């Protein structure tokens, strides 16, 4: 299948990123060859230039991923604006061995964000989602702390699409806690799929509400109440038939006491409980226009105690696996320094951290590793991201480890 190519968007004397064909399948210009002049461009346009749909999709993916990486890398606006359509196409977007954690997660974020925003109109949905699920699962298994660091920092970034970040972090939290909860591989797969897609029925509204300073309107409240069923409906339209996946999506806001929504039924499965716990955790630590993010230590304690204020065994497992202070979050040390958490520790309250602000309130020249098991540097409190005025790029933090 071919798609029309807007040839005027391609620069002269630059290698084209894809093969260009005419509607009958005749190759007009090979990938890597340039359009040499305006006359050459005009000649090509006479033949109705086209690209293969798969190349078009990969091209869009590569452009979005490159743009996302530039934003995350704090590139100047002029450089971001100069990014043009000639960005090279990655023929193997799942080959992440040579990319940094920040680049890989930027790519995953861009791919999921596109998929969620396309919703019921997404083409090759299952193929694209399965590739994402496999890639993210590999990252969580091989680089869990780096992944938490990148995604929690993404969650704190108001310039990123919130819904995709929320989904990726929720899926990751489930991946880290699920095995210790005794969940089987099939349950964990359904859980990962549900976490990535549970808000597909309101992705645009989800992004908008995260950036909204005032209270939700009544239509927005209605959209929130209805989105579990709407998301399941969209997934069915896209060909999803897995009953466990669909049920988790439909029930992810239901509660054991029957006081949830949209139906108000009692749901008590371990998979459902973990999905809801991860969903709530990611939502609570995320800062919004209407409020700052809640402190990770406070949220963890509330998950441990549960709705009835009695210890929750799954909440205990959650804290054991994630800690009170997840990588990417901010803390104040006994030394008076401000630090960013970079690794989970053997104890939930003693993570590995890099100090970024000295006791006098001035930025440190370089992030400095501190041992929080030493009383002189133990963690005294969580800090909301809005309380931290010094931002250090994730790539720089990872380079210090």
Beta strands, then each sheet from edge to edge (+ up, - down):
strand 1: 2-4
strand 2: 20-21
strand 3: 27-29
strand 4: 50-52
strand 5: 330-333
strand 6: 338-343
strand 7: 352-357
strand 8: 363-371
strand 9: 379-383
sheet 1: 1+ 4-
sheet 2: 2+ 3-
sheet 3: 8+ 7- 6+ 5- 9+
end
